[in-house]
Amino acid sequence: MGEYLQEFVDETTWYNNLVLGSLLPSKLWDPLPHILQTWLRNYIAGNLLYFISGFLWCFYIYYLKRHVYLPKDAIPTNKAMLLQIYVAMKAMPWYCALPTLSEYMVENGWTRCYASISDIGWVMYAVYLFIYLAVVEFGIYWMHRELHDIKPLYKYLHATHHIYNKQNTLSPFAGLAFHPLDGILQAVPHVIALFIIPTHFRTHIGLLFLEGIWTTNIHDCIHGNLWPIMGAGYHTIHHTTYRHNYGHYTIWMDWMLGTLRDPIDEEDKKVM
């Protein structure tokens, strides 16, 4: 078992060396304990992902394609985006504690993670991945909904994110503009799932990386209309009504529980 767990440690060490070794002198990070190296790697990678994806997407939709996807009055001001960046930067050190903790638990054998797809085969990998995503979807839906329904949670945590409640206040940078505990709670289902479902460790890391890109995308107010994806059109409605479209990647939970509101239907109502 010790040799098998060492595979996880070797993998996280490689990730640490890849990020930290490429950006920092070794004397700044090499003496740190492994868990602090992991946190520092997550912090640097998280910031890079946030700023690169945010700036590229803003440059594309607000400048290269200005007025193509959004009307002029729907484009947020630079002041609004800078405020979102400020809120996200205050929370980022805390956000990075969760994946650091999850990697620590994996390395110590506390979860059901496995190191290689060859351990179980591609068929079971696909089955377990589907179950993992379903559990995460279920968990994030209910966590998000309770952050609205439980008044103290909304008042002291989630309201920080919902000051962005119109098209001209939402931007890709709003994706991580949460109270730190709010952001962590909404990501916790990713970690809880590791204790329930056999999960490929590298896929888990990749899905956390995808979260950073996804949350940028769903705050740009552009409705992609790719069924059954819970895209930005749905999420914009969530920010304006507060009572609909709590889902994460798909519309299924909202559809089953009666909280779905379709952006196409909303447009039809405006026309009528």
N, C-alpha and C positions, 0 to 999 in steps of 0.2 A: 504493500500500500504506500509506503514511504517513497519508493521509486516512482510510482505512478503520480503521486502528488507533486513530486519534483518536476514533472512535465509542465504543470501549471506555473510553478515558480519560474522555470526556465522561460516560459512564454511571456510572462509579465516582465521578466528581466529584459527580454529582447525588446518589448514595447518601450520600456524605460530608456534603454540605451538608444533606441531609434530616435525618440523625441528629444531627450535631454542631451544625448551625445551629439546631436546635430545642431543644437541651439545654444548650449551652455558649456563653458570650460568644465572639465571633469572634476576639478578641485572644488567646484561649487556644489556638486550634487553627489559625487561618488562616495564621500564619507557618510552620507545620510543613511539611516536605516531603510531597508527595502520598502516598508510601508510609506515612509515619507517621500521616497523617490516616486512611488506610484501616485501619491497625491499630487506631487509637483508635476508629474507628466500629465495627469488628468487636467490639472489647472491650466497648464500651457496649451495643451491640445484643445481644451474646451474654449479658451479665449480665441485661439486661431480659427477654430471652426465657426464660432459666433461672428467674428468680425469679417472673415473672408466670405462666408455665405451671405451675411447681411449686406455687406457693401456691394458685392457682385450683383445680388438680386435687386437692390435699390437702384444701382446704376442702370441696370437693364430696364426695369419697369418705369422708373421715374425720369430717366434721361434719354436713353436710346429709343425707348418706346413710349415716350411721354405722350399722354392723351390717347394712346392706342388702346390700352387695357383699362385705364381709369380716367374719369373726367377730371378736369383741373381742380375742382373743389373737393375731390377725394384724395388728393395727394397730401400727405402729412408735411408739416413744417419741419425744418431742420431742428428747431427748438424741441418739438415733440420727440423726434428721434433721439436727440442727445439726452433727453430725460429718460427715455427707455434704456439707453446704453448705461446711464448712471445707475439705474435701479438694478439692471442685470449684473453690472460689475460689483456692486455691493454683495450680491447673492452668490456670485460665481465660486468663491472659496468654499462656501458651504455646500453648494451643489456637488462639488468634486469629492466631498467626503463620502457620498453614497457609493459611487462606483469603486472607490478605494476600499471601502468596507466590504463590498460584495466580492472583490478580488481576493481580499484577505480570507474571507470565509471559504472561497473556492480552494485556495491554496492549502487550507487546513483540513479539507475534506468534509466540511460541514454541509455541503450542498449535494445535489445529484448531478452536478456537471460532469461531463466526460471530455477527454482531451482531444480525441481524434474520431472522425466520422467512421473510420474503419473499425472502431470498437463495437459499433452496433449495425453498420450498413446503411446504405442510402435510403432504403425504404423506411426503416424505422426513424432515421434522421428526419425525413419529411413528415412523418406522422407526429413525432414529438414536437417538431417546429410548429406545425399547425396548432397543436394543443397549447403550446407555450404562447403563441400569439393570441389564441382565444382567451386564455386565462388573463393575459395582460390587458386585452381589450375590455374584458369584464371588470377587472380590478380598477382600471383607470376611469372607466365610465362611472362606477359607483363612488370612487374617491372624489372625482370632479363634481358629481352631483351633490354629495354630502357637504362639500366645501361651499355649495350654494345653499343647501337646505338647513344646515346647522348654523344658526345666526352668528354665534361668536366666531366660528371658523371663517365665515364670510367677512365679518366686520374687521377682524384682526389679521387675517391672512389673505384671503382671495380678493378682497376689495382693492388691494394694491395693483392687481393686474387689470381689474375691470374699470379703472379710470380711463382706459382706452376703449371707448364704447361707441365710436363712430368711425366711418371709413377714413376721415381725414385725421384721425388720431392713431389709427392702426398702421403698423409698418412691420417689415420683417424683423426689426430690432425688438419689437414687443414680445417676440416669442419666448424670451427668457426673462422678461421684466416681471418677476414675481417676488413676493416675500420669500426668503430662503426656505422656510419650513414648508410653504405651499408647494414650491417646486420639488422639494424632496418627497413630500407625500404623494404627489402625482407620479413620481418615478418609482416609488416603492414596489408597485406590482411587478416590475421587471425583476426585482430582487426576490420577492416572495415566491415567484414562479420557479426560481432555481431550487427551492426546497421541495417542490411538488413534482416537477417534470424533469426527466433526464434532458439536459440542455448542453448542446455543444458550446464550449467556452468561447471559442473565437467568434461564433455566430452571435452569442450574447454581447460581446464587446462591439461587434459590428452593428447590432441593433441599437445600442446606446449611442453610437456615432450617428446612426441614421436619425435618432431623435432630434439631434441638433439641427439637421437639415430640414426635417419635417416641420419642426416648430417655426422655423423661418418661413417656410412655404405657406402654412395655414394662416399666417397673419398678414398676407399681402392683399387680401380683399378681392382676389381674382378667382372667379368661379371656373374651375377646370372642367366640371361636368363629366367626371369619369366614374361612373357607377361601379361599385358601391363605396367608393372612396369618400371619406369625410374630409373634403377639401376646404379651401379657404372660403368659398361661398357659404358653406354650412357654418363654418366657424365665425364668420362675420355676423351671421344671424345670432349666434350664441352671444356675441358681445353686445348686441343691440337689444335682445329680448331678455337675456339672463336666464331663461327657463327652457331653452331648447338646445339640441345638438351638443350633448355632453361627451359624445364619443371621441375616440382617438384616431385610429386609422380608417375605420369603416362606420357605416351608418347603422349596422345591424342592431346594436344594443338600443339605440334611440328608436328604431323602427319597432322593435319588439315591446318596448316599454312606453310607447306613446309620446315620446319627447322629440320626435323628428319634425323638423320644418324644412321644406325643400326650397332652395333659393329660386328655382324656376317658377314654382307656385307663387312666390313672393313677387317676382317680376310681373307675372300674369295679373296679379291683383292690382299692381300699380297701373298697368295699362288699362284695366277695366275702370 
